Amino acid sequence: MIRIAITGAAGRMGRTLIQTIAEADDLELGAAFEHAGSDFLGLDAGELAGAGKQGVAITSDVAAATDEFDVLVDFSVPAATLPALEACAHAGKGIVIGTTGFDADGLSAIEEAGQRTAVLTAPNMSLGVNLVFKLIEMAAKAIGDSTDIEILEAHHRHKIDAPSGTAVRMGEIVADAVGRDLSKVAVYGREGITGARDDNTIGFATVRAGDIVGEHTVMFAGLGERIEITHRASSRLNFASGALAGARFIADKKSGRFDISDVLGLD
């Protein structure tokens, strides 16, 4: 059995992860965390998630509980992820990071931690999205130089960053495939008299509305035809399943930096 810890245990994603763990034959919930001062501290994480009593009370100190788990799965915010990352690296525990929005220092900390323990990160834990990453790379290499590339994404009204980490990663993939620097060619929204489209532009459009779980489309638009590669998530279960597949993948690894493409064997 692989013992899994969850940060953000009371959130939508945390509860989905706990439910998925309870249904797995090879996983068990080892620890569950929420921020200090949370109203959910002390509650049974399984009961809160609707997965039945698990005998795991929600606490706030990852560093104090590293003996209770083998892999930590983190869907929270960078300010919470980085201390948890350090605690895992110090204790030699694996960590799966689904959090996005890290600055340069945060990304550097993740790279450094991968020298001390196993770290799997992905802007989107869905196995389907990571297959789409490969498909858009193939399309960009084949037709990217002769088409206009646009990336459209939509999420629920509570998402705090834009564009999504997944959309940004899609932009990085297609930019690399066509030999462009995304920081120089990305256009994040358009308004007013913008002039004709620059051929090298990679455009982003963002929607935040209702309870949309997550939708991403990469459009390769040419003259007379266009190709759209789309992924739509209808529930958070696919993200939970992908994250836990990642946890299984790194559970026996001592160190290294991994992503979902490693889990899928796409590289």
C-alpha positions as CSV (number, residue, x, y, z in Angstrom):
1,M,0.0,0.0,0.0
2,I,1.2,3.5,-0.8
3,R,0.3,6.0,1.8
4,I,-0.9,9.3,0.3
5,A,-1.1,12.7,2.0
6,I,-3.3,15.5,0.6
7,T,-2.9,19.2,1.0
8,G,-6.0,21.3,0.6
9,A,-8.0,18.3,1.9
10,A,-11.2,20.3,2.4
11,G,-11.2,21.8,-1.0
12,R,-13.0,20.5,-4.1
13,M,-9.9,18.8,-5.5
14,G,-8.8,17.5,-2.1
15,R,-12.1,15.8,-1.5
16,T,-12.1,14.2,-4.9
17,L,-8.6,12.9,-4.3
18,I,-9.7,11.4,-0.9
19,Q,-12.7,9.8,-2.5
20,T,-10.5,8.3,-5.2
21,I,-7.9,7.0,-2.7
22,A,-10.7,5.3,-0.7
23,E,-11.8,3.4,-3.9
24,A,-8.3,2.2,-4.8
25,D,-6.9,-1.2,-3.8
26,D,-3.2,-0.1,-3.6
27,L,-3.6,3.4,-1.9
28,E,-4.5,4.6,1.5
29,L,-4.9,8.0,3.1
30,G,-2.0,8.7,5.4
31,A,-2.4,12.4,6.2
32,A,-4.5,15.4,5.3
33,F,-3.7,19.0,5.6
34,E,-5.4,22.4,5.6
35,H,-4.1,25.9,6.4
36,A,-3.6,27.0,10.0
37,G,-6.8,28.4,11.3
38,S,-9.1,26.4,9.0
39,D,-12.5,25.5,10.4
40,F,-11.9,21.9,9.2
41,L,-8.8,21.2,11.4
42,G,-9.4,18.1,13.5
43,L,-12.2,16.7,11.4
44,D,-11.9,13.2,9.8
45,A,-10.8,13.8,6.3
46,G,-12.7,10.8,4.9
47,E,-16.0,11.8,6.5
48,L,-15.6,15.4,5.2
49,A,-15.0,14.1,1.7
50,G,-17.9,11.7,1.8
51,A,-15.6,8.7,1.6
52,G,-16.5,7.3,5.1
53,K,-14.4,7.5,8.2
54,Q,-10.7,7.1,7.4
55,G,-9.2,7.7,10.9
56,V,-7.1,10.6,9.5
57,A,-7.7,13.9,11.2
58,I,-7.0,17.1,9.2
59,T,-3.9,19.0,10.5
60,S,-1.9,21.9,9.3
61,D,1.8,21.0,9.7
62,V,3.2,18.9,6.9
63,A,6.7,18.8,8.4
64,A,5.4,17.2,11.7
65,A,3.6,14.4,9.8
66,T,6.1,13.1,7.2
67,D,6.3,9.7,8.9
68,E,2.6,9.2,8.1
69,F,2.9,9.2,4.3
70,D,5.0,8.1,1.3
71,V,3.9,10.7,-1.3
72,L,2.2,14.1,-0.8
73,V,-0.2,15.3,-3.5
74,D,-0.5,19.0,-3.5
75,F,-3.2,21.1,-5.1
76,S,-3.1,24.4,-3.2
77,V,-1.3,27.7,-3.8
78,P,2.4,28.4,-4.2
79,A,2.7,29.9,-0.7
80,A,1.5,26.6,0.8
81,T,3.2,24.3,-1.7
82,L,6.8,25.5,-1.2
83,P,7.0,24.8,2.6
84,A,5.4,21.4,1.9
85,L,7.9,20.8,-0.8
86,E,10.8,21.6,1.5
87,A,9.4,19.3,4.2
88,C,9.1,16.4,1.7
89,A,12.6,17.0,0.3
90,H,14.0,17.1,3.9
91,A,12.3,13.9,4.8
92,G,12.9,12.1,1.5
93,K,9.2,11.9,0.7
94,G,7.9,12.1,-2.9
95,I,5.6,15.0,-3.9
96,V,3.1,15.4,-6.8
97,I,2.5,19.1,-7.5
98,G,-0.6,20.2,-9.3
99,T,-0.4,23.8,-8.1
100,T,0.3,26.4,-10.7
101,G,1.3,30.1,-10.7
102,F,4.8,29.8,-9.3
103,D,7.3,32.7,-9.9
104,A,10.9,32.2,-10.9
105,D,12.1,31.5,-7.3
106,G,9.4,29.0,-6.8
107,L,10.3,27.1,-10.0
108,S,13.9,27.1,-8.9
109,A,12.9,25.7,-5.5
110,I,11.1,22.8,-7.3
111,E,14.1,22.1,-9.5
112,E,16.4,22.0,-6.5
113,A,14.1,19.8,-4.5
114,G,14.2,17.2,-7.3
115,Q,17.9,16.6,-6.5
116,R,16.9,15.5,-3.0
117,T,13.6,13.6,-3.5
118,A,11.2,12.6,-6.3
119,V,9.1,15.5,-7.6
120,L,6.4,15.2,-10.2
121,T,4.9,18.4,-11.5
122,A,2.4,19.2,-14.2
123,P,0.2,22.2,-15.0
124,N,-2.6,19.7,-15.6
125,M,-2.7,16.2,-14.1
126,S,-5.2,14.9,-16.6
127,L,-3.8,12.0,-18.6
128,G,-5.9,13.2,-21.6
129,V,-4.5,16.7,-21.5
130,N,-0.9,15.4,-21.4
131,L,-1.7,13.3,-24.5
132,V,-3.0,16.6,-26.1
133,F,0.4,18.2,-25.3
134,K,2.0,15.6,-27.5
135,L,-0.6,16.1,-30.3
136,I,-0.2,19.8,-30.4
137,E,3.6,19.5,-30.5
138,M,3.2,17.2,-33.6
139,A,0.8,19.6,-35.2
140,A,3.0,22.6,-34.6
141,K,6.0,21.0,-36.1
142,A,4.0,20.0,-39.2
143,I,2.0,23.1,-39.9
144,G,2.8,25.7,-37.2
145,D,4.8,27.9,-39.5
146,S,2.0,28.2,-42.1
147,T,-0.9,28.8,-39.7
148,D,-2.1,31.3,-37.1
149,I,-1.9,29.7,-33.6
150,E,-4.5,30.7,-31.0
151,I,-5.0,29.1,-27.5
152,L,-8.5,29.3,-25.9
153,E,-9.2,28.2,-22.3
154,A,-12.2,28.3,-20.0
155,H,-12.5,27.6,-16.3
156,H,-14.9,28.1,-13.3
157,R,-15.4,31.5,-11.8
158,H,-13.2,30.7,-8.7
159,K,-10.0,30.2,-10.6
160,I,-7.5,32.9,-9.5
161,D,-4.9,32.8,-12.3
162,A,-5.1,33.5,-16.0
163,P,-4.3,32.2,-18.4
164,S,-4.3,28.8,-16.9
165,G,-1.1,26.9,-16.3
166,T,-2.2,24.4,-18.8
167,A,-2.8,27.1,-21.5
168,V,0.7,28.6,-20.8
169,R,2.3,25.1,-21.1
170,M,0.5,24.6,-24.4
171,G,1.9,28.0,-25.6
172,E,5.4,26.9,-24.5
173,I,5.1,23.6,-26.4
174,V,3.9,25.1,-29.7
175,A,6.4,28.0,-29.4
176,D,9.3,25.6,-28.9
177,A,8.1,23.4,-31.8
178,V,8.2,26.4,-34.2
179,G,11.3,28.0,-32.8
180,R,9.8,31.0,-31.2
181,D,10.3,32.7,-27.8
182,L,6.8,32.7,-26.1
183,S,7.7,35.7,-24.0
184,K,8.2,37.7,-27.1
185,V,5.3,36.5,-29.3
186,A,2.5,35.8,-26.8
187,V,-0.6,38.1,-26.9
188,Y,-2.8,37.9,-23.8
189,G,-6.1,39.3,-25.0
190,R,-6.9,42.0,-27.6
191,E,-8.8,45.2,-27.4
192,G,-9.3,48.3,-29.6
193,I,-7.6,48.9,-33.0
194,T,-4.9,46.2,-32.8
195,G,-3.8,46.2,-36.5
196,A,-3.3,43.2,-38.6
197,R,-2.2,40.0,-36.9
198,D,1.6,39.4,-36.7
199,D,2.3,36.1,-38.3
200,N,4.5,35.0,-35.4
201,T,1.9,35.8,-32.7
202,I,0.6,33.1,-30.4
203,G,-2.7,34.4,-29.0
204,F,-4.4,33.5,-25.7
205,A,-8.1,34.0,-24.8
206,T,-9.5,33.3,-21.4
207,V,-13.0,32.7,-20.0
208,R,-14.0,32.5,-16.4
209,A,-17.6,31.5,-15.8
210,G,-19.9,29.3,-13.7
211,D,-18.7,25.9,-12.8
212,I,-16.7,25.0,-16.0
213,V,-14.1,22.4,-14.8
214,G,-11.7,23.1,-17.6
215,E,-11.6,23.4,-21.4
216,H,-8.6,24.0,-23.7
217,T,-8.3,24.4,-27.4
218,V,-5.3,25.0,-29.6
219,M,-6.3,26.4,-33.0
220,F,-4.1,26.2,-36.1
221,A,-5.9,28.4,-38.6
222,G,-4.8,28.6,-42.2
223,L,-6.4,29.9,-45.3
224,G,-9.4,27.8,-46.2
225,E,-9.2,25.4,-43.2
226,R,-8.3,25.1,-39.6
227,I,-7.4,22.4,-37.1
228,E,-8.6,22.5,-33.5
229,I,-7.2,20.2,-30.9
230,T,-9.5,20.3,-27.8
231,H,-9.7,18.8,-24.4
232,R,-12.8,19.2,-22.2
233,A,-12.9,18.0,-18.6
234,S,-16.4,17.2,-17.3
235,S,-15.3,16.4,-13.7
236,R,-12.3,16.7,-11.4
237,L,-12.0,12.9,-11.3
238,N,-9.6,12.9,-14.3
239,F,-7.3,15.2,-12.5
240,A,-7.4,13.1,-9.4
241,S,-6.8,9.9,-11.3
242,G,-3.8,11.5,-13.1
243,A,-2.3,12.8,-9.9
244,L,-2.6,9.5,-8.2
245,A,-1.1,7.7,-11.2
246,G,1.8,10.1,-10.8
247,A,2.0,9.2,-7.1
248,R,2.3,5.6,-8.0
249,F,5.0,6.4,-10.5
250,I,7.3,8.2,-8.1
251,A,6.6,6.1,-5.0
252,D,9.7,4.0,-5.4
253,K,12.0,6.7,-6.7
254,K,14.6,8.4,-4.5
255,S,15.0,11.6,-6.5
256,G,14.4,13.3,-9.9
257,R,12.1,15.7,-11.7
258,F,9.2,14.0,-13.5
259,D,6.0,15.0,-15.3
260,I,2.9,13.1,-16.6
261,S,4.6,12.4,-19.9
262,D,6.9,10.1,-17.9
263,V,3.9,8.3,-16.4
264,L,2.5,7.9,-19.9
265,G,5.8,6.9,-21.5
266,L,5.5,9.6,-24.1
267,D,9.2,10.5,-24.0
